[in-house]
Amino acid sequence: MSEFITLFRPVGTKELELIEQSGFKAFPPRLPDQPIFYPVTNEAYAIQIARDWNTKYNDDHKGYVTRFAVSSGYLNQFQKQVVGGSSHEEYWVPAEQLAEFNGNIVGQIEVIHSFDQR
């Protein structure tokens, strides 16, 4: 069994700038109307969100996919949620646990895809 699980997170430019400010070590706190942080389990799903949602609904029409690893022992406390088709799997991390989640990221958060629909 692996000690780490690779996850993906689609983000917009503002969130990416905050990740960069952390040294690519942490995701920023959630906004008041965002009660959960939802990393996704597969790259294809993250691409779909970044390309098809972020590029349409963010002011600059850009979307990015990040990849990172989390300690599997820590991640085991969260259940996978299926939110559409069977490939639409994500973990729901309560916003108040995001700092703790960030502390269990192994290595750096990488940007692996970018999309621009301007």
C-alpha positions, 0 to 999 in steps of 0.5 A: 500500500502506498504511503501517499495518494496523488490528488488533483485540484482545478483552480483559477488564477486567483487561487493559483496566485495564493498557492504560489505565495505559499511556495506551492505548499498549501491551498488558501483558506476557503471563502465564507460561502465555500464550506468544503475543499474538494480535491479530485481523484483523477486528472481527467476530472480535474481537466474537465472542471478547469477547461469547461468550468473555470475558463467560462466562469472566471473573469480572466477565462483561465483554468489550471490543474494542480497535482499533489500528494497527501499522506494516505493515513491522513486522507483515510478519514475522508470518504470519496464522494461521487458527484456525477459520473463514476469518474467524478470522484472527490474528497470533501474536506471541511473548510475548517480542516484545510490547514491540517490538510495542507500540513499533510501535503507531501512535497509541492503542489505542481501545475500540470495543465493550463487552459485559456479561453479568451 
